[in-house]
Amino acid sequence: MQFDKYDIVVAGAGIAGISAAVASARLGVSVLLVEHYPFPGGMSSAGMVSPFMKSVTGGKNLVRGIYLEIENRMRQTGGMIDNGFYSWAFRAVANHMLVEAGVHMAYNTDVAEVFRNGRNVTGVKLISPAGYRIVEASQFIDTTGDAQLVALGGFPWLKGDENTGRLQALTLFFRMGGINVKRTAEYSAQHPDDFLPWMDFNFDFSRIVSIAGYKGLIKKAKDEGRFPADVDYVFFTTLPSSGEGSFNTTNILGIDPTTSYSLTLAEQEGHRQVAQIVDFLNRDVPGFEKAYLIDTAVQVGVRETRRAVAQYMVKGHDILSGAKFPDAIARACYGIDIHGQKDEESRMDELQEGDYYEVPLRSLRVAQSDNLFVAGRCIGSTREGHAALRIQPTASATGEACGVAAALAVRYKQNPDDVPYILIREHLAHNLD
Ligand SMILES: Cc1cc2nc3c(=O)[nH]c(=O)nc-3n(C[C@H](O)[C@H](O)[C@H](O)COP(=O)(O)OP(=O)(O)OC[C@H]3O[C@@H](n4cnc5c(N)ncnc54)[C@H](O)[C@@H]3O)c2cc1C
């Protein structure tokens, strides 16, 4: 069996893992980034999730650093406008940045086992088409979204709502072309009560347009048995090319996405819903007469699975009260956004414009380990905290912070808890000033 040694192993190449790997490699340590898919991006590519959620408040841009580099580079490729982007643009830019930083990538590879000696993770067993491979490292970063390193290493984790165990709904994204955006926008402005209350009917067609609703038309289609029972509205944002939309609309309930069996069911249900929704749009919705399905995401989008038990668990109260921390590593302004499960109301609790909260370094440090970090979707948090921190800009910022903290621990040959916070902060000043 092949044996390798790196300073840092990052597991999972979603936006958090990409940011972690680039940040640490830029500090001169050797980094292996392990990814299940044959390409980077996770939810940002395989899940086709777009747009980036809010990270600017009161005119202040809270997340810069690697996140802003990804944004700017995607704009240069023509793959991003406003906050919306194509998954191909994300994938291409991420690959370039990883190669430029000198990260070694192991795509098509899964972490299958985690070895530990007490509080220390000592290595991981990887499986790829070539077989097994063991990789040792001094620091490990879990950005698998599902806290896979944490779970495989036998460290504690939590899943879902603390009282009910509910997990957020899943969504299979899809894209359509040939939409007459002006016509369908006009329809929405003429029927405002059929659309979601946050909609702004003063459309600027040179920018991204967001439309969510068609409730009256949906009710009729549901009565006729030709629309998914669990979907209450159609939500899409237009993409850079005119006439294209990205649909965050399917609503797949009753699934625990940590099992292969459930994910298989979700895949089947997602495609069933897409077919019905596209048919409904073509038949019933003004502006969609000539629209066509371009693509569905590679995988059903998973909002919530395991979260690590970290030294500090970010809570809903921290989010809504705009908590500040002495060991802050990132800032964010996105509120608590829970896509309700069966029999659960969806929630969107927003912060006032101008308000923001901080994310502490301790929420990235797995409580019972000295050398295992988490970032992105599996960050140490309660369900409410997670529902705010899970968005892409914050996932990138927490990933970047892990990368910096782990690299400095390697550089100074110290337990990450003993690296002076001031040194870590220096490298993250762009996100904390
Ligand atoms: C339907 C949906 C809509 C959303 N809407 C928005 C939105 O509009 N705006 C926004 O900003 N955010 C949105 N989000 C949230 C956001 O997309 C994700 O939370 C974020 O992208 C997570 O990034 P991540 O890097 O933590 O994890 P992921 O993107 O999930 O990446 C984890 C990676 O780890 C890999 N992996 C997992 N296990 C292993 C293993 N054992 N070995 C190797 N690799 C492994 C996976 O293949 C994956 O590539 C949405 C999410 C969903 C699901």
The ligand as an SDF file (V2000), in Angstrom:
LIG
                    3D

 53 58  0  0  0  0  0  0  0  0999 V2000
  -30.1740   23.5460   -1.8490 C   0  0  0  0  0  0  0  0  0  0  0  0
  -29.1900   24.4890   -1.2590 C   0  0  0  0  0  0  0  0  0  0  0  0
  -29.3320   25.8460   -1.4790 C   0  0  0  0  0  0  0  0  0  0  0  0
  -28.3920   26.7250   -0.9730 C   0  0  0  0  0  0  0  0  0  0  0  0
  -28.4930   28.0570   -1.2790 N   0  0  0  0  0  0  0  0  0  0  0  0
  -27.4350   28.8500   -1.0040 C   0  0  0  0  0  0  0  0  0  0  0  0
  -27.3680   30.1330   -1.5850 C   0  0  0  0  0  0  0  0  0  0  0  0
  -28.2730   30.5480   -2.3200 O   0  0  0  0  0  0  0  0  0  0  0  0
  -26.2750   30.8960   -1.3240 N   0  0  0  0  0  0  0  0  0  0  0  0
  -25.2530   30.4600   -0.4990 C   0  0  0  0  0  0  0  0  0  0  0  0
  -24.2910   31.2080   -0.3160 O   0  0  0  0  0  0  0  0  0  0  0  0
  -25.3110   29.2440    0.0640 N   0  0  0  0  0  0  0  0  0  0  0  0
  -26.3580   28.4140   -0.1860 C   0  0  0  0  0  0  0  0  0  0  0  0
  -26.3900   27.1470    0.3110 N   0  0  0  0  0  0  0  0  0  0  0  0
  -25.3590   26.7120    1.2890 C   0  0  0  0  0  0  0  0  0  0  0  0
  -24.0260   26.3750    0.6660 C   0  0  0  0  0  0  0  0  0  0  0  0
  -24.1390   26.0080   -0.6950 O   0  0  0  0  0  0  0  0  0  0  0  0
  -23.3120   25.2320    1.3930 C   0  0  0  0  0  0  0  0  0  0  0  0
  -23.5960   25.1740    2.7490 O   0  0  0  0  0  0  0  0  0  0  0  0
  -21.8000   25.4130    1.2000 C   0  0  0  0  0  0  0  0  0  0  0  0
  -21.5190   25.4510   -0.1890 O   0  0  0  0  0  0  0  0  0  0  0  0
  -21.0690   24.3020    1.9120 C   0  0  0  0  0  0  0  0  0  0  0  0
  -19.7100   24.3470    1.5660 O   0  0  0  0  0  0  0  0  0  0  0  0
  -18.7190   23.3040    2.2290 P   0  0  0  0  0  0  0  0  0  0  0  0
  -17.4130   23.5110    1.5600 O   0  0  0  0  0  0  0  0  0  0  0  0
  -18.7980   23.3840    3.7000 O   0  0  0  0  0  0  0  0  0  0  0  0
  -19.3120   21.8500    1.8820 O   0  0  0  0  0  0  0  0  0  0  0  0
  -19.6440   21.1550    0.4980 P   0  0  0  0  0  0  0  0  0  0  0  0
  -19.8190   22.1260   -0.5970 O   0  0  0  0  0  0  0  0  0  0  0  0
  -20.7580   20.2070    0.8110 O   0  0  0  0  0  0  0  0  0  0  0  0
  -18.3130   20.3310    0.1710 O   0  0  0  0  0  0  0  0  0  0  0  0
  -17.9590   19.1610    0.8560 C   0  0  0  0  0  0  0  0  0  0  0  0
  -17.0810   18.3230   -0.0820 C   0  0  0  0  0  0  0  0  0  0  0  0
  -16.5760   17.2070    0.6420 O   0  0  0  0  0  0  0  0  0  0  0  0
  -16.5810   16.0750   -0.2120 C   0  0  0  0  0  0  0  0  0  0  0  0
  -16.5790   14.8800    0.6470 N   0  0  0  0  0  0  0  0  0  0  0  0
  -17.5380   14.5050    1.5260 C   0  0  0  0  0  0  0  0  0  0  0  0
  -17.1650   13.3860    2.1560 N   0  0  0  0  0  0  0  0  0  0  0  0
  -15.9490   13.0660    1.6770 C   0  0  0  0  0  0  0  0  0  0  0  0
  -15.0370   12.0020    1.9570 C   0  0  0  0  0  0  0  0  0  0  0  0
  -15.2820   11.0460    2.8580 N   0  0  0  0  0  0  0  0  0  0  0  0
  -13.8710   11.9780    1.2630 N   0  0  0  0  0  0  0  0  0  0  0  0
  -13.5800   12.9340    0.3330 C   0  0  0  0  0  0  0  0  0  0  0  0
  -14.4110   13.9560    0.0510 N   0  0  0  0  0  0  0  0  0  0  0  0
  -15.5660   14.0120    0.7260 C   0  0  0  0  0  0  0  0  0  0  0  0
  -17.8640   16.2600   -1.0230 C   0  0  0  0  0  0  0  0  0  0  0  0
  -17.8180   15.5170   -2.2260 O   0  0  0  0  0  0  0  0  0  0  0  0
  -17.8580   17.7590   -1.2620 C   0  0  0  0  0  0  0  0  0  0  0  0
  -17.2160   18.1190   -2.4640 O   0  0  0  0  0  0  0  0  0  0  0  0
  -27.3160   26.2390   -0.1720 C   0  0  0  0  0  0  0  0  0  0  0  0
  -27.1800   24.8710    0.0450 C   0  0  0  0  0  0  0  0  0  0  0  0
  -28.1010   23.9930   -0.5050 C   0  0  0  0  0  0  0  0  0  0  0  0
  -27.9020   22.5370   -0.3060 C   0  0  0  0  0  0  0  0  0  0  0  0
  1  2  1  0
  2  3  1  0
  2 52  2  0
  3  4  2  0
  4  5  1  0
  4 50  1  0
  5  6  2  0
  6  7  1  0
  6 13  1  0
  7  8  2  0
  7  9  1  0
  9 10  1  0
 10 11  2  0
 10 12  1  0
 12 13  2  0
 13 14  1  0
 14 15  1  0
 14 50  1  0
 15 16  1  0
 16 17  1  0
 16 18  1  0
 18 19  1  0
 18 20  1  0
 20 21  1  0
 20 22  1  0
 22 23  1  0
 23 24  1  0
 24 25  2  0
 24 26  1  0
 24 27  1  0
 27 28  1  0
 28 29  2  0
 28 30  1  0
 28 31  1  0
 31 32  1  0
 32 33  1  0
 33 34  1  0
 33 48  1  0
 34 35  1  0
 35 36  1  0
 35 46  1  0
 36 37  1  0
 36 45  1  0
 37 38  2  0
 38 39  1  0
 39 40  1  0
 39 45  2  0
 40 41  1  0
 40 42  2  0
 42 43  1  0
 43 44  2  0
 44 45  1  0
 46 47  1  0
 46 48  1  0
 48 49  1  0
 50 51  2  0
 51 52  1  0
 52 53  1  0
M  END
$$$$
